Every structure is written in structure tokens, then in C-alpha cells.
Amino acid sequence: MDTTAAYGAPASRYGQFNDPMIGKRIGGVNVFGGGLALYSANHVIVGGLGVSGDTSCADHNIAWRVRNSLGLDHLAANANSGLGAVGGVSGDASRPDNIVLDIDDKGVSKGGYGHPSCANVGDASKLPAVVQ
């Protein structure tokens, strides 16, 4: 996302003739928790699941449990999963595509895939492990 286009002026200019977004593209991708790939027993992506309605953390936890209930969480790191031998971005081989909550007080993710912590949400490290 081009933040200079989206947030390049005081909010009082949004929707006005001098709106900072006029003639510019916001573009890019915003990633939010709550979206997960669905994996068959053969470790092949067969679809996706998106949950939206609460915080990104809550949406992620709900999507994770739904995927587990559907039996479409066969994503253990292997040659077919695309997640690599180290267990995906989370670093946890039992939860390779788990949400990473490592944003520090300066807004920087140590691992590069971080998401800020959310209040009043269960511990994502306690979600069911993926199927090996």
C-alpha cells in the first residue's frame, strides 16, 4: 500500500478537491489475520478460508479452529506444502502458518511477518497442531 498517497495530508482534506489520493493509486496488499489456506490430506492447497468480524487475532484463531474442525489442516512442512523445511513463517513446525505477534513498541517485526498483539484474545500458540 502506498501510505504516502493514502495518508499524505491531514484528514480534513479527505473527500475534498485537494484530497491527497486524487490521481494516485493506493495499490498494494494489506494482510490481515483471519485468512488461511486449506490443505488436503496430501498436503495440497484445496482452497482458502477467510474470517472477518473481530480483531485480526480473533479472526485468525477462529479460522484456525474452523480449518482444524474441517480436517483441512494437513500442512506440515514438506516438499508439497510450499512452507519450507523450517515450518513456515511462524517458526513453529506444529503451527507453520500461525499468526506471528512480534511487533515491538517501535512498530517493527523482528521476523518480518509480524502482526501487532490484540487485546482479549486467546494464546495462538495453544491452537491445535496441524496434521503431520
Secondary structure as a PSIPRED ss2 file (coil, helix, strand):
# PSIPRED VFORMAT (PSIPRED V4.0)

   1 M C   1.000  0.000  0.000
   2 D C   1.000  0.000  0.000
   3 T H   0.000  1.000  0.000
   4 T H   0.000  1.000  0.000
   5 A H   0.000  1.000  0.000
   6 A H   0.000  1.000  0.000
   7 Y C   1.000  0.000  0.000
   8 G C   1.000  0.000  0.000
   9 A C   1.000  0.000  0.000
  10 P C   1.000  0.000  0.000
  11 A H   0.000  1.000  0.000
  12 S H   0.000  1.000  0.000
  13 R H   0.000  1.000  0.000
  14 Y C   1.000  0.000  0.000
  15 G C   1.000  0.000  0.000
  16 Q C   1.000  0.000  0.000
  17 F C   1.000  0.000  0.000
  18 N C   1.000  0.000  0.000
  19 D C   1.000  0.000  0.000
  20 P C   1.000  0.000  0.000
  21 M C   1.000  0.000  0.000
  22 I C   1.000  0.000  0.000
  23 G C   1.000  0.000  0.000
  24 K C   1.000  0.000  0.000
  25 R C   1.000  0.000  0.000
  26 I C   1.000  0.000  0.000
  27 G C   1.000  0.000  0.000
  28 G C   1.000  0.000  0.000
  29 V C   1.000  0.000  0.000
  30 N C   1.000  0.000  0.000
  31 V C   1.000  0.000  0.000
  32 F C   1.000  0.000  0.000
  33 G C   1.000  0.000  0.000
  34 G C   1.000  0.000  0.000
  35 G E   0.000  0.000  1.000
  36 L E   0.000  0.000  1.000
  37 A E   0.000  0.000  1.000
  38 L E   0.000  0.000  1.000
  39 Y E   0.000  0.000  1.000
  40 S C   1.000  0.000  0.000
  41 A C   1.000  0.000  0.000
  42 N C   1.000  0.000  0.000
  43 H C   1.000  0.000  0.000
  44 V C   1.000  0.000  0.000
  45 I E   0.000  0.000  1.000
  46 V E   0.000  0.000  1.000
  47 G E   0.000  0.000  1.000
  48 G E   0.000  0.000  1.000
  49 L E   0.000  0.000  1.000
  50 G E   0.000  0.000  1.000
  51 V C   1.000  0.000  0.000
  52 S C   1.000  0.000  0.000
  53 G C   1.000  0.000  0.000
  54 D C   1.000  0.000  0.000
  55 T C   1.000  0.000  0.000
  56 S H   0.000  1.000  0.000
  57 C H   0.000  1.000  0.000
  58 A H   0.000  1.000  0.000
  59 D H   0.000  1.000  0.000
  60 H H   0.000  1.000  0.000
  61 N H   0.000  1.000  0.000
  62 I H   0.000  1.000  0.000
  63 A H   0.000  1.000  0.000
  64 W H   0.000  1.000  0.000
  65 R H   0.000  1.000  0.000
  66 V H   0.000  1.000  0.000
  67 R H   0.000  1.000  0.000
  68 N H   0.000  1.000  0.000
  69 S H   0.000  1.000  0.000
  70 L H   0.000  1.000  0.000
  71 G C   1.000  0.000  0.000
  72 L C   1.000  0.000  0.000
  73 D E   0.000  0.000  1.000
  74 H C   1.000  0.000  0.000
  75 L C   1.000  0.000  0.000
  76 A C   1.000  0.000  0.000
  77 A C   1.000  0.000  0.000
  78 N C   1.000  0.000  0.000
  79 A C   1.000  0.000  0.000
  80 N C   1.000  0.000  0.000
  81 S C   1.000  0.000  0.000
  82 G C   1.000  0.000  0.000
  83 L C   1.000  0.000  0.000
  84 G C   1.000  0.000  0.000
  85 A C   1.000  0.000  0.000
  86 V C   1.000  0.000  0.000
  87 G C   1.000  0.000  0.000
  88 G C   1.000  0.000  0.000
  89 V C   1.000  0.000  0.000
  90 S C   1.000  0.000  0.000
  91 G C   1.000  0.000  0.000
  92 D C   1.000  0.000  0.000
  93 A C   1.000  0.000  0.000
  94 S C   1.000  0.000  0.000
  95 R C   1.000  0.000  0.000
  96 P C   1.000  0.000  0.000
  97 D C   1.000  0.000  0.000
  98 N C   1.000  0.000  0.000
  99 I C   1.000  0.000  0.000
 100 V C   1.000  0.000  0.000
 101 L C   1.000  0.000  0.000
 102 D C   1.000  0.000  0.000
 103 I E   0.000  0.000  1.000
 104 D C   1.000  0.000  0.000
 105 D C   1.000  0.000  0.000
 106 K C   1.000  0.000  0.000
 107 G C   1.000  0.000  0.000
 108 V C   1.000  0.000  0.000
 109 S E   0.000  0.000  1.000
 110 K C   1.000  0.000  0.000
 111 G C   1.000  0.000  0.000
 112 G C   1.000  0.000  0.000
 113 Y C   1.000  0.000  0.000
 114 G C   1.000  0.000  0.000
 115 H C   1.000  0.000  0.000
 116 P C   1.000  0.000  0.000
 117 S C   1.000  0.000  0.000
 118 C C   1.000  0.000  0.000
 119 A C   1.000  0.000  0.000
 120 N C   1.000  0.000  0.000
 121 V C   1.000  0.000  0.000
 122 G C   1.000  0.000  0.000
 123 D C   1.000  0.000  0.000
 124 A H   0.000  1.000  0.000
 125 S H   0.000  1.000  0.000
 126 K H   0.000  1.000  0.000
 127 L C   1.000  0.000  0.000
 128 P C   1.000  0.000  0.000
 129 A C   1.000  0.000  0.000
 130 V C   1.000  0.000  0.000
 131 V C   1.000  0.000  0.000
 132 Q C   1.000  0.000  0.000
